[in-house]
């Protein structure tokens, strides 16, 4: 088996960037000149990204970002693959680098207490701690921590409504419970713990570096993680040691295929799966069939068909990228 050649770097930082829009042209030009692919989100509240390419090129982009005093402490997580995780480079300007939709929530001022992966097990095994998975339902479905509550949300912006009515978060004898929250890379749980603190929760914790850092650093024999972790790139999912997982992606809704999907009459390669069959229109299915046909032809000719990786996105209620 050949050595992996593509380095993937996932990173984010909450930091005040009043000139975030002016940063886009130079950053995009650098990534393109280095043949680095992926997605970078810029907003007033910070930066959120996953990029991939040759190691020296990815490190060059990271060095450029850290040359800015505001981003000098930017941390990233690395993983490797033998296939390109992305086929395009995009830099997008957003209102939030992860959309919660609640004004005034600032992780730089009110995030919960960071807990390192080495200390996470002890925290979540405390029976007085309420453990909450802040990710979308399709992510939770393929893996989560033992004992975690699944809010069953379809996008991160639905979390505040769940928090408001969640029985597990109600005060007992006037005292709000201890809460531990986690997500893929750390960004969603930073913002969600800030939300809870703004609502009067005093003891709120989140996994530093997210699930990815936990899987990278905690040995499988000591792990409380069950299953695989969904990632928003062509790897689809990762396991312990950040090894590429066994999940397959629906090219229509860009979510992992549900169990038994390949045997379902609603599954069509590159067109639909049981999760999105009903919500995609006949016109969308026809477009996807043509895209799949072009991808197949390109593969037969040993060419790269970039268009084949574009999501059709027939599920408007779901966020295409909620975390890094």
Beta strands, then each sheet from edge to edge (+ up, - down):
strand 1: 6-14
strand 2: 37-43
strand 3: 46-53
strand 4: 76-81
strand 5: 89-93
strand 6: 113-115
strand 7: 129-133
strand 8: 143-145
strand 9: 149-150
strand 10: 178-182
strand 11: 204-207
strand 12: 225-227
strand 13: 229-230
strand 14: 237-238
sheet 1: 4+ 1- 3+ 2- 5-
sheet 2: 6+ 11+ 10+ 7+ 9+
sheet 3: 8+ 12-
sheet 4: 13+ 14-
end
